[in-house]
Amino acid sequence: MMRLSKAAKNAILAYGGRSIWQKARTIEAEVSVTGLAFTLKCRPFFTHAKVTAHIHRPFCKLTPHRPECRRNRCS
């Protein structure tokens, strides 16, 4: 089993405690995404996109809130 640092333990306690995080399946956030990586890959920039991350497995989904996403210079 992985040992947590004191800082990690404090963060878990600050955000509801261990039992809350063991029961949770996902966490969501609203983000705006721009930058060099998106420009180099000719990918669209997103404003107010929803990010859903699974807590117990390495999976993350980025969903634009609006279809009128701003495009970068490659479009």
C-alpha positions as CSV (number, residue, x, y, z in Angstrom):
1,M,0.0,0.0,0.0
2,M,1.2,3.5,-0.9
3,R,2.3,5.7,2.0
4,L,1.1,9.3,2.0
5,S,3.2,12.2,2.9
6,K,2.0,14.5,5.7
7,A,1.1,17.2,3.2
8,A,-1.1,14.7,1.3
9,K,-2.8,13.5,4.5
10,N,-3.5,17.2,5.4
11,A,-4.9,17.8,1.9
12,I,-7.2,14.8,2.1
13,L,-8.5,16.0,5.6
14,A,-9.0,19.5,4.3
15,Y,-11.2,18.3,1.5
16,G,-13.6,16.0,3.4
17,G,-11.5,13.1,4.7
18,R,-10.5,9.7,3.5
19,S,-14.0,8.2,3.5
20,I,-15.4,10.9,1.2
21,W,-12.6,10.3,-1.4
22,Q,-12.9,6.5,-1.2
23,K,-16.6,6.7,-2.0
24,A,-16.2,9.4,-4.8
25,R,-15.9,8.2,-8.4
26,T,-15.2,11.4,-10.3
27,I,-14.4,15.1,-9.8
28,E,-15.3,17.9,-12.1
29,A,-13.9,21.3,-12.8
30,E,-14.5,24.1,-15.3
31,V,-11.4,25.3,-17.1
32,S,-10.2,27.5,-19.9
33,V,-7.5,25.8,-22.0
34,T,-5.0,27.6,-24.3
35,G,-1.3,27.6,-24.9
36,L,1.6,26.4,-26.9
37,A,0.8,22.7,-26.8
38,F,-2.6,23.3,-28.3
39,T,-1.2,25.6,-30.9
40,L,1.5,23.2,-32.0
41,K,-1.0,20.4,-32.3
42,C,-3.5,22.6,-34.2
43,R,-6.1,21.9,-31.5
44,P,-8.9,24.3,-30.5
45,F,-8.6,26.4,-27.5
46,F,-11.5,26.0,-25.0
47,T,-13.1,28.5,-22.8
48,H,-15.3,27.3,-19.9
49,A,-14.7,23.6,-20.8
50,K,-15.7,20.8,-18.3
51,V,-13.0,18.4,-17.1
52,T,-14.1,15.2,-15.5
53,A,-11.4,13.1,-13.9
54,H,-11.8,9.7,-12.4
55,I,-10.4,9.4,-8.9
56,H,-9.5,5.7,-8.8
57,R,-8.2,5.2,-12.4
58,P,-6.1,7.3,-14.8
59,F,-8.9,8.7,-17.0
60,C,-9.8,12.4,-17.7
61,K,-12.3,13.8,-20.2
62,L,-12.4,17.4,-21.6
63,T,-15.8,18.5,-22.9
64,P,-16.4,22.0,-24.3
65,H,-19.4,23.8,-22.8
66,R,-20.2,25.6,-26.0
67,P,-19.9,24.4,-29.6
68,E,-18.5,27.8,-30.6
69,C,-15.0,27.0,-29.2
70,R,-12.4,29.6,-30.2
71,R,-10.0,28.2,-32.7
72,N,-6.3,28.8,-32.7
73,R,-4.2,30.1,-35.6
74,C,-4.1,26.7,-37.4
75,S,-7.9,26.9,-38.2
